[in-house]
Amino acid sequence: MHKFIAMVGTNSDESTNRKLLQYMQSHYADQAEIELMEIKGLPIFNKPENHEIPAQAQAMADKIEQADGVIISTPEYDHSAPAALLNALEWLSFHIQPFVDKPVMIIGASYGALGTSRAQAHLRQVLDSPELRARIMPSSEFMLGHSLQAFDDQGNLTDQQKAMKLDGLFKDFQVFVEITKKLKNANATTYEEVREMDWEKL
């Protein structure tokens, strides 16, 4: 059984993105072990000269490294991913490399009708950056619009078509994880490139 980290892409106490990940955690309990990861509490990234990493960020990196894959659920603020999520990824790419060749599935929930398409596209760019080098599952957008009305009292998705789509994408992600395990021929070199990345020396 795969083990996944599900990153809540917001520091909000009340988030439908957290609800979406909790739904997945419960709904797919017989298919995978899913552990929610909060990004609340991280300090604002300031590129410390001593390269000291917050204990919370290091603990997050350790869990990501040990997981088979990561699921990130992002809101959309001003056509982009939230600053808190980008801040977490900055810490998780500062002299630590948990995302190198790590399979990632991106999903998102928003109060409006359009979902999180722009935020997801932006997040793909960030995760594909030289400092992160994640393996993002392609052609797999899951956007939950009108998310305040999307769950029943038990936390289940009320739209069966959306639920079926998520079922399919989650199965695809598990296949993607297995495929990614075979795409490791350049892993050692890639890891070293990321570890030695320093824009000031380029």
C-alpha positions, -999 to 999 in steps of 0.1 A, spaced: 0 0 0 13 34 -10 19 61 16 12 97 6 16 131 22 -13 154 16 -2 190 19 -29 215 29 -20 245 7 -32 272 30 -27 285 66 -64 291 70 -81 273 99 -112 268 79 -104 255 44 -123 234 19 -89 223 6 -83 206 39 -118 191 37 -110 178 2 -78 161 15 -97 147 45 -123 133 21 -95 116 2 -79 103 34 -111 86 44 -125 76 10 -92 59 -1 -82 44 32 -84 9 17 -61 20 -12 -34 41 4 -22 56 37 -27 94 35 -12 117 61 -23 154 62 5 179 64 -1 215 76 20 244 65 8 267 93 35 280 117 64 282 93 83 315 95 85 337 64 114 326 43 144 349 46 173 329 32 193 327 65 230 331 60 238 303 83 215 280 62 196 271 93 163 254 85 133 256 109 127 223 127 91 222 113 104 225 77 130 197 83 103 175 98 81 181 68 110 173 44 117 141 62 81 129 59 80 139 22 112 119 15 98 88 32 65 90 13 57 74 -20 42 107 -33 27 140 -24 -8 154 -30 -11 192 -28 -45 209 -26 -43 246 -33 -67 275 -32 -64 303 -57 -57 338 -46 -52 365 -72 -48 340 -100 -20 322 -81 -12 298 -53 -13 312 -18 18 329 -4 18 305 26 21 276 2 49 292 -18 67 301 14 65 264 25 80 253 -8 108 279 -5 118 263 28 115 229 13 140 238 -14 165 256 8 195 232 13 170 202 15 158 183 -15 127 162 -6 109 169 -38 136 157 -63 119 131 -85 90 129 -60 56 121 -76 31 150 -70 -6 152 -77 -21 187 -77 -57 194 -68 -77 224 -56 -109 238 -42 -123 273 -44 -155 291 -34 -162 303 -69 -172 285 -101 -138 285 -119 -119 263 -94 -81 267 -91 -69 264 -127 -45 293 -126 -31 284 -92 -25 248 -103 -7 260 -134 14 283 -114 21 256 -88 33 232 -116 58 258 -127 71 262 -92 74 224 -86 92 220 -119 118 247 -110 155 238 -107 154 240 -69 125 215 -65 125 191 -96 93 173 -86 76 148 -109 41 163 -115 14 140 -128 5 154 -162 -30 162 -176 -46 157 -142 -63 189 -130 -90 183 -104 -108 216 -97 -136 217 -71 -157 248 -76 -184 261 -52 -165 242 -25 -186 256 4 -215 236 -10 -195 206 -22 -196 184 10 -224 168 30 -225 167 68 -203 136 68 -176 153 47 -184 134 15 -185 150 -20 -221 155 -31 -214 158 -68 -210 121 -80 -194 131 -113 -167 150 -94 -163 121 -70 -159 97 -99 -133 119 -116 -113 121 -84 -115 83 -81 -101 79 -116 -73 105 -110 -63 89 -77 -60 55 -94 -39 72 -122 -17 88 -95 -9 54 -80 0 41 -115 21 73 -120 39 66 -88 49 31 -99 60 45 -133 81 72 -116 100 46 -96 114 34 -130 125 69 -140 155 71 -117 184 67 -141 194 104 -137 183 107 -100 217 108 -84 229 135 -109 197 155 -105 199 153 -68 235 166 -68 225 194 -92 197 205 -69 219 202 -38 246 224 -53 221 249 -68 231 285 -59 219 313 -81 245 337 -66 273 315 -80 258 311 -115 
